[in-house]
């Protein structure tokens, strides 16, 4: 029996069933997949906007399919409104005679109270409460870490707020702050040139641009119409060659982002939509980098395993009519949109009046506590 014959037979039925509903997705159940993986995937699909989830199983996977259905119901993630049994006609490569394999389709609708998140809770960590700002980097990290710098449209490092803290730290490390502006300006020009030649291209990279930087990536937004300044929404992922924070090569580098400035936005919705899109582009840029690190044959680029994220556009750039919690929710939703299981690093959210944890609990319905 050919696996392809099974898949094609099942796919023809599913394509027909899918056309009955809007915002429908199918989850193919295999007995080779762990139950925890299937539950997580189903919840991620529902959290990502899927209204109708069709569980599809053949043969010995039907029992697992029914177990998954009962678990989703018990979690108030979805309700069952239809179950169909069928026989899938298959062709054996060694025989002209067809044979049939029993199949099961379980149609589930997202529960009206279900929130959830596309992000696995294991990818989310909240920094402990502190009267002082959360450190940009830990002194002895055990994972490969980057930290997010809330930059400005001029692409400078230094000044006030988080960007000023990065500037002070990098000067102590012996970095030339002007070299970052030169690097970012050149990369941004290159990325826009590539995008003008190919509208599907949003990324430009450079290796060994100077004595202290190993690699840098620039990603422009997929849709710049959400942003009011031409440089807003741009993300740079920069990996150090030397002069690491706290002299630890596990402090890999930093992610420079240009968040939306609320003063440029007439409406609250436009501003929060821009924050959302920035979060999406930031995570996508990190996934782009980790994908390149995985494919790179020389293995010079370490994979980013943790990203420490501050409340971008939640300080002096915050729209006057929104709260920090509003900004945190939009940023989290953008992070969830850009999230890809596998290449996405874990996120460590800097403490800022506890808004990240509250935003996570309110948008996902999941519980979370601050570490001691």
DRENDO-1510 file (C-alpha; in Angstrom, 1 decimal, always signed):
<recs>
REC; n; res; u; v; w
REC; 1; UNK; +0.0; +0.0; +0.0 .
REC; 2; UNK; +1.3; +3.5; -0.8 .
REC; 3; UNK; +1.1; +6.3; +1.8 .
REC; 4; UNK; +0.5; +8.7; -1.1 .
REC; 5; UNK; -2.6; +6.7; -2.2 .
REC; 6; UNK; -4.0; +7.1; +1.3 .
REC; 7; UNK; -3.2; +10.8; +1.5 .
REC; 8; UNK; -4.7; +11.6; -1.9 .
REC; 9; UNK; -7.9; +9.6; -1.2 .
REC; 10; UNK; -8.3; +11.3; +2.2 .
REC; 11; UNK; -7.5; +14.8; +0.8 .
REC; 12; UNK; -10.2; +14.6; -1.9 .
REC; 13; UNK; -12.8; +14.0; +0.8 .
REC; 14; UNK; -11.4; +16.7; +3.0 .
REC; 15; UNK; -11.3; +19.3; +0.3 .
REC; 16; UNK; -15.0; +18.8; -0.3 .
REC; 17; UNK; -15.8; +19.0; +3.4 .
REC; 18; UNK; -13.7; +22.1; +3.9 .
REC; 19; UNK; -15.7; +24.0; +1.4 .
REC; 20; UNK; -18.8; +23.8; +3.6 .
REC; 21; UNK; -17.3; +26.2; +6.1 .
REC; 22; UNK; -15.5; +29.5; +6.4 .
REC; 23; UNK; -12.3; +29.6; +8.5 .
REC; 24; UNK; -12.0; +25.9; +8.6 .
REC; 25; UNK; -8.8; +23.9; +9.1 .
REC; 26; UNK; -8.1; +20.1; +9.1 .
REC; 27; UNK; -5.9; +18.3; +11.6 .
REC; 28; UNK; -4.7; +15.0; +10.3 .
REC; 29; UNK; -4.4; +12.5; +13.1 .
REC; 30; UNK; -1.6; +10.0; +13.0 .
REC; 31; UNK; -0.9; +7.4; +15.7 .
REC; 32; UNK; +2.8; +8.2; +15.2 .
REC; 33; UNK; +2.2; +11.7; +16.7 .
REC; 34; UNK; +2.3; +12.2; +20.5 .
REC; 35; UNK; -1.1; +13.2; +22.0 .
REC; 36; UNK; +0.4; +16.3; +23.6 .
REC; 37; UNK; +1.6; +17.5; +20.1 .
REC; 38; UNK; -1.9; +17.0; +18.7 .
REC; 39; UNK; -3.6; +18.9; +21.5 .
REC; 40; UNK; -1.1; +21.8; +21.3 .
REC; 41; UNK; -1.6; +22.0; +17.5 .
REC; 42; UNK; -5.4; +21.9; +17.8 .
REC; 43; UNK; -5.4; +24.7; +20.4 .
REC; 44; UNK; -2.9; +26.8; +18.3 .
REC; 45; UNK; -5.2; +26.5; +15.3 .
REC; 46; UNK; -8.3; +27.5; +17.3 .
REC; 47; UNK; -6.4; +30.4; +18.9 .
REC; 48; UNK; -5.2; +31.5; +15.5 .
REC; 49; UNK; -8.7; +32.2; +14.1 .
REC; 50; UNK; -9.9; +28.8; +13.0 .
REC; 51; UNK; -13.6; +28.5; +13.7 .
REC; 52; UNK; -14.3; +25.0; +12.5 .
REC; 53; UNK; -11.7; +22.3; +13.1 .
REC; 54; UNK; -12.0; +19.0; +11.3 .
REC; 55; UNK; -10.2; +16.0; +13.0 .
REC; 56; UNK; -9.4; +13.4; +10.3 .
REC; 57; UNK; -8.2; +9.9; +11.1 .
REC; 58; UNK; -7.8; +6.6; +9.2 .
REC; 59; UNK; -7.5; +3.1; +10.5 .
REC; 60; UNK; -5.8; +2.7; +13.8 .
REC; 61; UNK; -5.6; +6.5; +14.3 .
REC; 62; UNK; -9.4; +6.7; +14.9 .
REC; 63; UNK; -9.1; +5.9; +18.6 .
REC; 64; UNK; -6.6; +8.7; +19.1 .
REC; 65; UNK; -8.9; +11.0; +17.2 .
REC; 66; UNK; -11.7; +10.4; +19.6 .
REC; 67; UNK; -9.4; +10.9; +22.6 .
REC; 68; UNK; -8.4; +14.2; +21.1 .
REC; 69; UNK; -12.0; +15.2; +20.6 .
REC; 70; UNK; -12.9; +14.4; +24.2 .
REC; 71; UNK; -9.9; +16.4; +25.5 .
REC; 72; UNK; -10.8; +19.5; +23.4 .
REC; 73; UNK; -14.3; +19.3; +24.8 .
REC; 74; UNK; -13.1; +18.9; +28.4 .
REC; 75; UNK; -10.8; +21.9; +28.0 .
REC; 76; UNK; -13.8; +24.0; +26.7 .
REC; 77; UNK; -11.7; +24.6; +23.6 .
REC; 78; UNK; -14.3; +23.3; +21.1 .
REC; 79; UNK; -17.6; +21.6; +20.8 .
REC; 80; UNK; -18.6; +18.7; +18.6 .
REC; 81; UNK; -21.4; +19.2; +16.1 .
REC; 82; UNK; -20.9; +16.4; +13.6 .
REC; 83; UNK; -19.2; +13.0; +13.3 .
REC; 84; UNK; -18.9; +11.1; +10.1 .
REC; 85; UNK; -17.6; +7.7; +9.3 .
REC; 86; UNK; -16.4; +6.7; +5.8 .
REC; 87; UNK; -14.5; +4.2; +3.8 .
REC; 88; UNK; -11.5; +5.4; +1.9 .
REC; 89; UNK; -10.9; +3.7; -1.4 .
REC; 90; UNK; -7.2; +2.9; -1.8 .
REC; 91; UNK; -5.2; +1.3; -4.6 .
REC; 92; UNK; -2.5; -1.2; -3.9 .
REC; 93; UNK; +0.6; -0.7; -6.1 .
REC; 94; UNK; +1.0; -4.5; -6.4 .
REC; 95; UNK; -2.7; -5.3; -7.2 .
REC; 96; UNK; -5.3; -3.8; -9.5 .
REC; 97; UNK; -8.0; -4.5; -7.0 .
REC; 98; UNK; -8.9; -1.6; -4.7 .
REC; 99; UNK; -9.3; -2.0; -1.0 .
REC; 100; UNK; -11.0; +0.2; +1.7 .
REC; 101; UNK; -9.8; +1.6; +5.0 .
REC; 102; UNK; -12.3; +3.0; +7.5 .
REC; 103; UNK; -12.0; +6.6; +8.4 .
REC; 104; UNK; -13.4; +9.2; +10.8 .
REC; 105; UNK; -14.2; +12.9; +10.5 .
REC; 106; UNK; -15.0; +14.8; +13.7 .
REC; 107; UNK; -16.3; +18.4; +13.1 .
REC; 108; UNK; -15.7; +20.7; +16.0 .
REC; 109; UNK; -16.6; +24.4; +16.5 .
REC; 110; UNK; -14.4; +26.7; +18.6 .
REC; 111; UNK; -15.9; +27.2; +22.0 .
REC; 112; UNK; -17.2; +30.8; +22.4 .
REC; 113; UNK; -15.2; +31.2; +25.7 .
REC; 114; UNK; -12.0; +29.7; +24.3 .
REC; 115; UNK; -9.1; +32.1; +24.1 .
REC; 116; UNK; -5.8; +30.3; +24.1 .
REC; 117; UNK; -2.7; +31.3; +22.2 .
REC; 118; UNK; -0.7; +30.1; +19.2 .
REC; 119; UNK; +2.3; +30.4; +21.5 .
REC; 120; UNK; +3.1; +27.4; +23.6 .
REC; 121; UNK; +3.1; +28.5; +27.3 .
REC; 122; UNK; +6.6; +26.9; +27.6 .
REC; 123; UNK; +7.9; +29.6; +25.3 .
REC; 124; UNK; +6.8; +32.4; +27.7 .
REC; 125; UNK; +8.7; +33.6; +30.8 .
REC; 126; UNK; +8.1; +36.7; +32.8 .
REC; 127; UNK; +10.9; +38.5; +34.6 .
REC; 128; UNK; +10.4; +38.9; +38.4 .
REC; 129; UNK; +9.0; +42.1; +39.9 .
REC; 130; UNK; +11.7; +44.7; +40.6 .
REC; 131; UNK; +11.9; +48.3; +41.6 .
REC; 132; UNK; +14.7; +48.7; +39.1 .
REC; 133; UNK; +14.4; +48.0; +35.3 .
REC; 134; UNK; +14.9; +44.4; +34.3 .
REC; 135; UNK; +18.6; +44.0; +33.2 .
REC; 136; UNK; +19.1; +44.0; +29.5 .
REC; 137; UNK; +21.2; +40.9; +29.8 .
REC; 138; UNK; +22.0; +38.4; +32.6 .
REC; 139; UNK; +25.6; +38.2; +33.8 .
REC; 140; UNK; +25.9; +34.4; +33.4 .
REC; 141; UNK; +23.2; +33.2; +30.9 .
REC; 142; UNK; +23.0; +29.5; +30.2 .
REC; 143; UNK; +21.2; +29.9; +26.9 .
REC; 144; UNK; +21.9; +32.0; +23.7 .
REC; 145; UNK; +20.2; +35.3; +24.3 .
REC; 146; UNK; +19.3; +38.4; +22.4 .
REC; 147; UNK; +17.7; +41.5; +24.0 .
REC; 148; UNK; +15.3; +43.9; +22.3 .
REC; 149; UNK; +16.2; +47.6; +22.0 .
REC; 150; UNK; +13.4; +50.0; +21.4 .
REC; 151; UNK; +15.1; +52.3; +18.9 .
REC; 152; UNK; +14.1; +55.3; +16.8 .
REC; 153; UNK; +13.5; +56.2; +13.2 .
REC; 154; UNK; +17.0; +57.8; +13.0 .
REC; 155; UNK; +18.4; +54.3; +13.7 .
REC; 156; UNK; +20.7; +55.5; +16.5 .
REC; 157; UNK; +21.7; +53.7; +19.6 .
REC; 158; UNK; +21.8; +55.8; +22.8 .
REC; 159; UNK; +19.7; +58.6; +24.2 .
REC; 160; UNK; +16.8; +58.0; +26.6 .
REC; 161; UNK; +14.9; +55.0; +27.9 .
REC; 162; UNK; +15.8; +51.5; +26.9 .
REC; 163; UNK; +17.8; +52.7; +23.9 .
REC; 164; UNK; +19.9; +54.9; +26.3 .
REC; 165; UNK; +20.5; +51.9; +28.5 .
REC; 166; UNK; +21.8; +49.9; +25.5 .
REC; 167; UNK; +24.0; +52.9; +24.5 .
REC; 168; UNK; +25.6; +53.1; +27.9 .
REC; 169; UNK; +26.2; +49.3; +28.1 .
REC; 170; UNK; +27.7; +49.1; +24.6 .
REC; 171; UNK; +30.0; +52.1; +25.3 .
REC; 172; UNK; +31.3; +50.2; +28.4 .
REC; 173; UNK; +31.9; +47.2; +26.2 .
REC; 174; UNK; +34.0; +49.2; +23.8 .
REC; 175; UNK; +31.5; +49.5; +20.8 .
REC; 176; UNK; +31.3; +52.5; +18.5 .
REC; 177; UNK; +27.7; +53.5; +18.7 .
REC; 178; UNK; +27.9; +55.3; +15.3 .
REC; 179; UNK; +28.9; +52.0; +13.7 .
REC; 180; UNK; +25.4; +50.6; +14.5 .
REC; 181; UNK; +23.7; +53.5; +12.8 .
REC; 182; UNK; +25.9; +53.1; +9.7 .
REC; 183; UNK; +25.2; +49.4; +9.6 .
REC; 184; UNK; +21.5; +49.7; +10.0 .
REC; 185; UNK; +21.2; +52.5; +7.5 .
REC; 186; UNK; +23.1; +50.5; +4.8 .
REC; 187; UNK; +21.2; +47.3; +5.5 .
REC; 188; UNK; +17.8; +49.1; +5.4 .
REC; 189; UNK; +18.7; +50.7; +2.0 .
REC; 190; UNK; +19.7; +47.2; +0.7 .
REC; 191; UNK; +16.5; +45.6; +2.0 .
REC; 192; UNK; +14.4; +48.2; +0.3 .
REC; 193; UNK; +16.3; +47.8; -2.9 .
REC; 194; UNK; +15.8; +44.0; -2.9 .
REC; 195; UNK; +12.1; +44.6; -2.2 .
REC; 196; UNK; +11.7; +47.0; -5.1 .
REC; 197; UNK; +13.2; +44.3; -7.4 .
REC; 198; UNK; +11.2; +41.5; -5.8 .
REC; 199; UNK; +8.1; +42.5; -3.8 .
REC; 200; UNK; +8.2; +39.1; -2.0 .
REC; 201; UNK; +11.7; +39.9; -0.6 .
REC; 202; UNK; +11.7; +41.6; +2.8 .
REC; 203; UNK; +15.1; +40.6; +4.2 .
REC; 204; UNK; +18.7; +41.8; +3.7 .
REC; 205; UNK; +21.8; +40.4; +5.5 .
REC; 206; UNK; +25.4; +41.1; +5.9 .
REC; 207; UNK; +28.3; +39.1; +7.3 .
REC; 208; UNK; +31.3; +40.6; +9.1 .
REC; 209; UNK; +30.3; +44.2; +8.5 .
REC; 210; UNK; +32.9; +45.5; +11.0 .
REC; 211; UNK; +35.4; +44.2; +13.6 .
REC; 212; UNK; +32.8; +43.6; +16.3 .
REC; 213; UNK; +29.7; +42.3; +14.5 .
REC; 214; UNK; +29.5; +38.8; +13.1 .
REC; 215; UNK; +26.2; +39.1; +11.3 .
REC; 216; UNK; +23.2; +41.4; +10.9 .
REC; 217; UNK; +19.8; +41.0; +9.4 .
REC; 218; UNK; +17.3; +43.7; +8.4 .
REC; 219; UNK; +13.6; +42.9; +7.9 .
REC; 220; UNK; +11.2; +45.5; +6.6 .
REC; 221; UNK; +7.4; +45.0; +7.3 .
REC; 222; UNK; +5.3; +43.0; +4.9 .
REC; 223; UNK; +2.8; +45.8; +4.7 .
REC; 224; UNK; +4.3; +49.2; +5.5 .
REC; 225; UNK; +0.8; +50.9; +5.2 .
REC; 226; UNK; +0.2; +50.2; +8.9 .
REC; 227; UNK; +3.0; +52.6; +9.9 .
REC; 228; UNK; +3.1; +56.4; +9.7 .
REC; 229; UNK; +6.8; +56.9; +9.5 .
REC; 230; UNK; +8.9; +55.2; +6.8 .
REC; 231; UNK; +11.3; +53.6; +9.2 .
REC; 232; UNK; +8.7; +52.4; +11.7 .
REC; 233; UNK; +8.2; +48.6; +11.9 .
REC; 234; UNK; +11.7; +47.9; +10.8 .
REC; 235; UNK; +13.6; +45.1; +12.7 .
REC; 236; UNK; +17.4; +44.4; +12.9 .
REC; 237; UNK; +18.9; +41.2; +14.4 .
REC; 238; UNK; +22.6; +41.8; +15.1 .
REC; 239; UNK; +25.0; +39.1; +16.4 .
REC; 240; UNK; +28.3; +40.1; +18.0 .
REC; 241; UNK; +31.7; +38.8; +17.0 .
REC; 242; UNK; +33.3; +39.9; +20.3 .
REC; 243; UNK; +32.8; +42.4; +23.1 .
REC; 244; UNK; +29.8; +40.5; +24.4 .
REC; 245; UNK; +27.6; +42.0; +27.2 .
REC; 246; UNK; +29.1; +40.9; +30.6 .
REC; 247; UNK; +31.9; +39.1; +28.6 .
REC; 248; UNK; +29.6; +36.2; +28.0 .
REC; 249; UNK; +29.3; +34.8; +24.4 .
REC; 250; UNK; +25.9; +33.5; +25.4 .
REC; 251; UNK; +24.7; +37.1; +25.2 .
REC; 252; UNK; +24.7; +36.9; +21.5 .
REC; 253; UNK; +23.5; +40.3; +20.4 .
REC; 254; UNK; +20.5; +42.5; +20.2 .
REC; 255; UNK; +17.3; +43.1; +18.2 .
REC; 256; UNK; +16.8; +46.7; +17.3 .
REC; 257; UNK; +13.2; +47.6; +16.5 .
REC; 258; UNK; +11.6; +50.9; +15.5 .
REC; 259; UNK; +8.2; +51.0; +17.2 .
REC; 260; UNK; +5.3; +53.2; +16.2 .
REC; 261; UNK; +5.3; +56.6; +17.7 .
REC; 262; UNK; +1.8; +57.4; +19.1 .
REC; 263; UNK; +2.1; +61.0; +18.2 .
REC; 264; UNK; +2.0; +60.0; +14.5 .
REC; 265; UNK; -1.4; +58.2; +14.8 .
REC; 266; UNK; -4.8; +59.9; +14.9 .
REC; 267; UNK; -6.7; +56.9; +16.2 .
REC; 268; UNK; -6.0; +54.4; +19.0 .
REC; 269; UNK; -6.9; +51.5; +16.7 .
REC; 270; UNK; -4.3; +52.6; +14.1 .
REC; 271; UNK; -1.6; +52.8; +16.7 .
REC; 272; UNK; -2.4; +49.5; +18.3 .
REC; 273; UNK; -2.6; +47.8; +14.9 .
REC; 274; UNK; +0.9; +49.1; +14.2 .
REC; 275; UNK; +2.2; +47.8; +17.5 .
REC; 276; UNK; +0.7; +44.4; +16.6 .
REC; 277; UNK; +2.4; +44.4; +13.2 .
REC; 278; UNK; +5.7; +45.3; +14.7 .
REC; 279; UNK; +5.5; +42.3; +17.1 .
REC; 280; UNK; +4.7; +40.1; +14.1 .
REC; 281; UNK; +7.7; +41.4; +12.1 .
REC; 282; UNK; +10.0; +41.1; +15.0 .
REC; 283; UNK; +9.2; +37.4; +15.6 .
REC; 284; UNK; +9.4; +36.7; +11.9 .
REC; 285; UNK; +12.8; +38.3; +11.7 .
REC; 286; UNK; +14.0; +36.1; +14.6 .
REC; 287; UNK; +12.6; +33.0; +12.8 .
REC; 288; UNK; +14.4; +34.1; +9.6 .
REC; 289; UNK; +17.6; +34.4; +11.5 .
REC; 290; UNK; +17.2; +31.0; +13.3 .
REC; 291; UNK; +16.4; +29.4; +9.9 .
REC; 292; UNK; +19.6; +30.8; +8.4 .
REC; 293; UNK; +21.6; +29.6; +11.4 .
REC; 294; UNK; +20.2; +26.1; +11.0 .
REC; 295; UNK; +20.9; +26.0; +7.3 .
REC; 296; UNK; +24.4; +27.6; +7.5 .
REC; 297; UNK; +27.0; +24.9; +6.7 .
REC; 298; UNK; +29.9; +26.6; +8.5 .
REC; 299; UNK; +27.9; +26.7; +11.7 .
REC; 300; UNK; +29.3; +30.1; +12.6 .
REC; 301; UNK; +25.8; +31.5; +13.6 .
REC; 302; UNK; +24.4; +30.3; +17.0 .
REC; 303; UNK; +20.7; +29.7; +17.2 .
REC; 304; UNK; +18.9; +32.3; +19.4 .
REC; 305; UNK; +17.1; +30.4; +22.1 .
REC; 306; UNK; +15.8; +33.3; +24.2 .
REC; 307; UNK; +14.7; +36.8; +23.4 .
REC; 308; UNK; +14.3; +39.3; +26.2 .
REC; 309; UNK; +11.5; +41.7; +25.2 .
REC; 310; UNK; +10.7; +45.2; +26.7 .
REC; 311; UNK; +7.4; +47.1; +26.2 .
REC; 312; UNK; +8.2; +48.6; +22.8 .
REC; 313; UNK; +6.1; +51.8; +22.2 .
REC; 314; UNK; +4.9; +51.7; +25.8 .
REC; 315; UNK; +7.0; +54.7; +27.0 .
REC; 316; UNK; +7.6; +58.0; +25.4 .
REC; 317; UNK; +6.1; +56.6; +22.1 .
REC; 318; UNK; +2.9; +55.5; +23.7 .
REC; 319; UNK; -0.3; +56.9; +22.3 .
REC; 320; UNK; -1.8; +59.3; +24.9 .
REC; 321; UNK; -5.2; +57.6; +24.9 .
REC; 322; UNK; -3.9; +54.0; +25.5 .
REC; 323; UNK; -2.6; +52.3; +28.6 .
REC; 324; UNK; +0.6; +50.2; +28.9 .
REC; 325; UNK; -1.7; +47.2; +29.2 .
REC; 326; UNK; -3.2; +48.0; +25.8 .
REC; 327; UNK; +0.2; +48.1; +24.3 .
REC; 328; UNK; +1.3; +44.9; +25.9 .
REC; 329; UNK; -1.8; +43.1; +24.6 .
REC; 330; UNK; -1.2; +44.3; +21.0 .
REC; 331; UNK; +2.5; +43.4; +21.2 .
REC; 332; UNK; +1.7; +39.9; +22.5 .
REC; 333; UNK; -0.9; +39.4; +19.8 .
REC; 334; UNK; +1.6; +40.4; +17.2 .
REC; 335; UNK; +4.2; +38.0; +18.7 .
REC; 336; UNK; +1.6; +35.2; +18.5 .
REC; 337; UNK; +0.9; +36.0; +14.8 .
REC; 338; UNK; +4.6; +35.7; +14.0 .
REC; 339; UNK; +5.2; +32.7; +16.2 .
REC; 340; UNK; +6.4; +29.5; +14.4 .
REC; 341; UNK; +6.8; +26.4; +16.5 .
REC; 342; UNK; +10.5; +25.4; +16.1 .
REC; 343; UNK; +12.4; +28.5; +14.8 .
REC; 344; UNK; +10.8; +30.9; +17.3 .
REC; 345; UNK; +12.9; +31.4; +20.5 .
REC; 346; UNK; +11.5; +31.6; +23.9 .
REC; 347; UNK; +10.4; +35.0; +25.1 .
REC; 348; UNK; +11.5; +36.5; +28.5 .
REC; 349; UNK; +9.3; +39.6; +29.1 .
REC; 350; UNK; +10.9; +42.4; +31.0 .
REC; 351; UNK; +9.0; +43.5; +34.1 .
REC; 352; UNK; +7.0; +46.7; +33.5 .
REC; 353; UNK; +4.2; +47.2; +36.0 .
REC; 354; UNK; +3.3; +43.6; +35.4 .
REC; 355; UNK; +1.5; +44.4; +32.2 .
REC; 356; UNK; +2.9; +41.6; +30.2 .
REC; 357; UNK; +1.7; +38.9; +32.6 .
REC; 358; UNK; -1.7; +40.5; +32.9 .
REC; 359; UNK; -1.9; +40.9; +29.1 .
REC; 360; UNK; -1.0; +37.2; +28.7 .
REC; 361; UNK; -3.7; +36.0; +31.2 .
REC; 362; UNK; -6.4; +38.3; +29.7 .
REC; 363; UNK; -5.8; +37.5; +26.1 .
REC; 364; UNK; -5.2; +33.8; +26.4 .
REC; 365; UNK; -7.3; +32.8; +29.4 .
REC; 366; UNK; -4.2; +31.0; +30.7 .
REC; 367; UNK; -2.7; +31.4; +34.2 .
REC; 368; UNK; +0.7; +32.7; +34.9 .
REC; 369; UNK; +2.7; +33.9; +37.9 .
REC; 370; UNK; +5.8; +36.0; +38.4 .
REC; 371; UNK; +8.9; +34.2; +39.5 .
REC; 372; UNK; +10.1; +35.0; +43.0 .
</recs>
